[in-house]
Structure formats: structure tokens, C-alpha cells
Amino acid sequence: MEDWIREWRNSGDNNHSIDECVKFVEWKLKDYKLSDSDKRIIESILLYESE
């Protein structure tokens, strides 16, 4: 999942929302619906990557 988030971040404007990143990861997972826990993990990864 981290690689997909990096791919998403490098795909253009860095001002995308967390919701947009979640949609991208769901798309990469073939429309799998992420849980709230998954979304928190994505948010944590984004925060870590932005430092």
C-alpha cells in the first residue's frame, strides 16, 4: 500500500485530499472498500511521507 501512496503522491499536485488518496488505493485494490482502520493507516503514511 505504501508504494501506491507514493505513486499517487508523485502523480501530480501534492495538495490532494486524503479522500482522493483513499479512492486511488481502493481503485488499485480493484474497488475493495477500505475500512476505517485502513483509512487511518493511509493518513498516517501520508503524514509520515510529508515530513
C-alpha positions, 0 to 999 in steps of 0.5 A: 500500500505504501508504494501506491501512496507514493505513486499517487503522491508523485502523480501530480499536485501534492495538495490532494485530499486524503479522500482522493488518496483513499479512492486511488488505493481502493481503485488499485485494490480493484474497488475493495472498500477500505475500512476505517482502520485502513483509512487511518493507516493511509493518513498516517503514511501520508503524514509520515511521507510529508515530513 
